[in-house]
């Protein structure tokens, strides 16, 4: 369509076959632009469409995850747009030396993401029970919000935050290690910023070992039941195991 741009989802080998029912942004058909041994997965993008909504990001991920079910693909950063098909070819040619070996290394693998969350009431009860100073400050400040307990409440917050960091450092291996044994690589995401979060980690798993990986995650969930909730997401495209172009 005249005046349209091209949105680029990712890069695959030139023999990639697109699923018939996959639709891109703005419900546009998904296509490929080939050059050499590579193919850019694209769809036309109206110049009037302003990217940034949650549904746009979900579509970006859906296209990549759908293709990743049947072929290795390197995801590009959300919002990657080129003006012409020729520009997509230039992108492929410029990165071919890096992308070809990367795609080979991703062949036969998928990403799974593990979200581990504390039961907030349980973990805070543990912290109070384990530290007499925290327990004393908790008693002093319970049900209060006036200026007379401000310093005590600030100190209590500092001690609880430090105790949470210590507890996460002790508990994270019990989540990561049994699962990582069944992955070829894993990546722990940024440190926790809320009480409940224990660990978020991405795992690159060989498809032939997916069953073992699932069972390991289930075993961890059973072992930590009551203290930690485990959520497993995948298989998806390998977002955490590629560098941006």
Backbone torsions as a table, in degrees:
resi	resn	phi	psi	omega
1	UNK	NA	130.4	-174.5
2	UNK	-60.3	134.5	177.1
3	UNK	87.3	-5.6	-179.9
4	UNK	-80.5	155.9	173.1
5	UNK	-99.9	-177.5	176.1
6	UNK	-126.0	124.0	175.9
7	UNK	-89.7	131.8	-177.0
8	UNK	-109.7	119.1	-178.6
9	UNK	-86.2	-42.5	-176.5
10	UNK	-176.3	-177.1	-177.1
11	UNK	-126.3	133.3	178.4
12	UNK	-130.0	179.7	172.3
13	UNK	-70.1	157.3	-173.1
14	UNK	-66.2	-17.0	-179.8
15	UNK	-92.1	11.5	-179.1
16	UNK	-60.0	139.4	177.2
17	UNK	-111.0	124.3	-178.2
18	UNK	-83.0	136.7	173.6
19	UNK	-60.3	143.4	-175.2
20	UNK	-65.1	-31.1	-171.2
21	UNK	-97.8	5.3	-177.0
22	UNK	-78.7	131.8	178.3
23	UNK	-120.7	146.5	-178.7
24	UNK	-96.3	-160.5	179.2
25	UNK	-58.9	142.6	179.7
26	UNK	59.6	25.2	178.9
27	UNK	60.1	28.4	176.2
28	UNK	-81.1	149.8	176.2
29	UNK	-63.8	144.1	176.4
30	UNK	-90.8	139.8	-175.2
31	UNK	-136.1	176.0	175.5
32	UNK	-127.4	146.9	171.7
33	UNK	-116.4	118.8	-173.7
34	UNK	-103.5	146.0	172.5
35	UNK	-156.0	121.6	-177.1
36	UNK	61.1	-127.6	-178.9
37	UNK	-95.0	8.7	-175.3
38	UNK	-119.3	161.9	176.0
39	UNK	-142.6	131.7	173.3
40	UNK	-91.0	129.5	176.8
41	UNK	-88.0	119.2	-171.3
42	UNK	-136.3	167.1	164.2
43	UNK	-146.9	153.0	177.7
44	UNK	-66.9	146.9	-175.3
45	UNK	-133.4	121.6	178.6
46	UNK	-63.3	138.4	177.6
47	UNK	-64.5	-16.2	179.8
48	UNK	-85.4	-13.9	-176.3
49	UNK	-80.1	125.1	178.7
50	UNK	-100.0	111.5	-177.7
51	UNK	-73.8	157.2	175.1
52	UNK	133.8	-11.1	178.9
53	UNK	-79.6	158.0	-178.0
54	UNK	-59.4	-38.1	-179.2
55	UNK	-65.1	-29.4	177.0
56	UNK	-68.2	-43.7	178.7
57	UNK	-64.4	-39.5	179.0
58	UNK	-64.6	-38.6	177.5
59	UNK	-65.6	-44.2	176.4
60	UNK	-52.9	-49.1	-178.8
61	UNK	-68.2	-39.0	-177.8
62	UNK	-63.1	-43.0	178.9
63	UNK	-61.5	-47.7	-179.0
64	UNK	-63.9	-45.0	-177.8
65	UNK	-65.7	-35.6	179.2
66	UNK	-65.6	-45.4	179.1
67	UNK	-67.7	-37.8	-178.4
68	UNK	-63.0	-19.2	177.2
69	UNK	-66.0	-21.6	-174.3
70	UNK	-128.4	-8.2	-177.8
71	UNK	-158.3	150.1	176.1
72	UNK	-67.2	141.4	179.7
73	UNK	-147.0	140.9	175.4
74	UNK	-98.2	111.7	179.4
75	UNK	-68.2	139.5	170.9
76	UNK	-96.8	159.2	-178.8
77	UNK	-59.9	140.0	176.6
78	UNK	-55.3	130.8	179.0
79	UNK	98.7	8.4	179.3
80	UNK	-75.6	118.4	-175.5
81	UNK	-132.5	138.4	173.2
82	UNK	-123.3	158.8	-174.0
83	UNK	-82.1	-29.7	-175.4
84	UNK	-142.9	167.0	174.7
85	UNK	-64.4	-34.2	178.1
86	UNK	-62.6	-34.9	177.7
87	UNK	-68.0	-33.6	175.6
88	UNK	-65.8	-38.4	176.4
89	UNK	-62.6	-42.1	178.7
90	UNK	-61.7	-39.5	177.2
91	UNK	-60.5	-44.3	179.6
92	UNK	-63.8	-46.6	-176.4
93	UNK	-64.3	-37.1	-177.2
94	UNK	-69.2	-28.6	-175.2
95	UNK	-109.8	8.0	-173.5
96	UNK	-58.2	-43.6	-176.5
97	UNK	-61.4	-29.7	179.9
98	UNK	-89.8	-36.5	-172.8
99	UNK	-76.9	-35.4	-177.8
100	UNK	-60.9	-53.2	177.6
101	UNK	-64.0	-32.3	178.0
102	UNK	-64.8	-44.0	178.1
103	UNK	-62.8	-39.6	177.2
104	UNK	-61.1	-40.5	-178.5
105	UNK	-69.2	-25.1	-179.6
106	UNK	-89.1	-10.9	-176.8
107	UNK	-60.3	130.0	178.8
108	UNK	79.1	17.7	179.0
109	UNK	-128.5	162.5	173.9
110	UNK	-143.4	158.9	176.2
111	UNK	-96.4	139.0	170.0
112	UNK	-125.2	142.2	180.0
113	UNK	-119.1	131.2	179.7
114	UNK	-109.0	123.4	174.6
115	UNK	-108.6	116.5	178.7
116	UNK	-111.1	125.1	-177.2
117	UNK	-126.5	132.1	173.0
118	UNK	-66.9	151.7	161.0
119	UNK	-75.7	113.5	-170.1
120	UNK	-58.1	-46.7	-178.6
121	UNK	-63.0	-39.4	-178.7
122	UNK	-66.5	-47.1	-175.7
123	UNK	-69.6	-36.7	177.2
124	UNK	-68.0	-36.6	176.5
125	UNK	-63.6	-38.9	177.2
126	UNK	-62.1	-44.2	-177.7
127	UNK	-63.8	-42.9	178.5
128	UNK	-63.7	-41.9	-177.9
129	UNK	-69.5	-28.7	-173.7
130	UNK	-89.0	-16.4	-174.3
131	UNK	-128.3	109.8	-178.1
132	UNK	-60.1	-35.3	179.9
133	UNK	-66.6	-41.9	176.8
134	UNK	-64.7	-41.3	179.4
135	UNK	-61.4	-41.9	-179.7
136	UNK	-65.5	-44.7	178.7
137	UNK	-65.6	-34.6	178.0
138	UNK	-62.8	-41.9	178.6
139	UNK	-65.7	-40.2	-177.9
140	UNK	-65.2	-35.5	-171.3
141	UNK	-102.1	-3.6	-176.4
142	UNK	-60.7	123.1	176.3
143	UNK	76.2	11.3	-179.2
144	UNK	-114.5	155.5	176.0
145	UNK	-149.1	10.9	-176.3
146	UNK	-86.3	176.2	-175.0
147	UNK	-66.6	-24.2	-176.2
148	UNK	-66.8	-22.5	-179.4
149	UNK	-113.1	12.4	-176.7
150	UNK	-58.6	-49.5	-178.1
151	UNK	-63.4	-38.9	179.6
152	UNK	-65.9	-39.3	179.4
153	UNK	-68.4	-37.2	176.4
154	UNK	-64.6	-43.8	179.5
155	UNK	-65.5	-38.8	177.8
156	UNK	-61.5	-43.5	178.8
157	UNK	-61.0	-40.7	179.2
158	UNK	-64.3	-44.5	-178.3
159	UNK	-67.2	-40.1	178.9
160	UNK	-64.6	-42.4	179.5
161	UNK	-62.0	-41.8	178.6
162	UNK	-66.2	-39.6	179.2
163	UNK	-65.7	-38.4	177.4
164	UNK	-63.2	-43.3	178.0
165	UNK	-59.7	-43.4	179.5
166	UNK	-64.2	-41.1	-178.6
167	UNK	-68.0	-39.6	177.6
168	UNK	-62.0	-43.2	179.9
169	UNK	-61.2	-34.4	179.5
170	UNK	-78.3	-34.6	-173.5
171	UNK	-89.8	-27.9	-175.4
172	UNK	-56.4	-42.3	179.0
173	UNK	-59.4	-30.5	179.6
174	UNK	-68.9	-20.4	174.0
175	UNK	-88.4	-48.2	-169.9
176	UNK	-75.1	-47.4	-168.6
177	UNK	-63.7	-46.3	-179.6
178	UNK	-63.8	-29.5	-177.9
179	UNK	-83.6	-40.2	-176.5
180	UNK	-62.5	-23.2	178.1
181	UNK	-59.4	-23.5	-175.7
182	UNK	-105.8	15.9	179.0
183	UNK	-123.7	155.3	177.7
184	UNK	-86.0	-18.1	176.9
185	UNK	-162.9	156.8	172.9
186	UNK	-146.7	157.1	-177.3
187	UNK	-139.0	121.9	178.6
188	UNK	-88.7	130.2	-178.3
189	UNK	-79.7	-179.1	-171.7
190	UNK	-54.9	153.4	-177.5
191	UNK	-58.4	157.8	-177.7
192	UNK	-64.2	145.7	177.3
193	UNK	-124.9	3.9	178.2
194	UNK	-138.2	165.3	-174.3
195	UNK	-61.0	-44.8	-170.9
196	UNK	-72.1	-30.9	-171.1
197	UNK	-69.5	122.1	173.9
198	UNK	-96.1	-58.3	179.8
199	UNK	-158.4	144.3	168.9
200	UNK	-121.7	126.7	-178.0
201	UNK	-144.3	142.4	176.4
202	UNK	-104.0	142.7	-178.4
203	UNK	-126.9	133.1	173.3
204	UNK	-96.5	118.1	-169.4
205	UNK	-122.2	133.6	172.7
206	UNK	-66.7	136.5	-176.9
207	UNK	-57.2	-34.1	-179.4
208	UNK	-68.6	-18.2	179.5
209	UNK	-105.1	10.7	-176.0
210	UNK	-60.8	-38.3	179.4
211	UNK	-63.6	-44.8	178.0
212	UNK	-63.2	-39.5	179.1
213	UNK	-63.2	-46.3	178.2
214	UNK	-58.6	-43.8	-178.8
215	UNK	-66.0	-36.7	177.9
216	UNK	-64.8	-41.9	178.5
217	UNK	-64.8	-39.7	177.8
218	UNK	-64.2	-38.9	179.4
219	UNK	-64.6	-40.7	176.9
220	UNK	-63.3	-43.1	179.3
221	UNK	-60.5	-40.8	178.8
222	UNK	-66.7	-42.5	-176.9
223	UNK	-65.3	-31.7	-176.2
224	UNK	-102.9	8.0	-177.1
225	UNK	-56.4	133.3	-178.5
226	UNK	101.5	-29.6	178.0
227	UNK	-108.7	-38.6	-171.4
228	UNK	-135.1	137.8	174.3
229	UNK	-104.5	131.7	-179.3
230	UNK	-110.3	129.0	173.8
231	UNK	-121.3	127.7	-179.3
232	UNK	-110.1	126.1	179.5
233	UNK	-117.3	128.5	178.3
234	UNK	147.4	172.9	4.2
235	UNK	-77.4	148.4	178.0
236	UNK	-135.3	176.5	171.5
237	UNK	-64.3	158.4	-172.7
238	UNK	-83.6	63.6	-174.8
239	UNK	-59.0	-38.7	-174.3
240	UNK	-86.4	1.7	-173.5
241	UNK	-123.0	21.5	173.9
242	UNK	-132.7	153.5	175.8
243	UNK	-99.3	149.7	-177.1
244	UNK	-67.7	144.7	177.0
245	UNK	-74.1	NA	NA
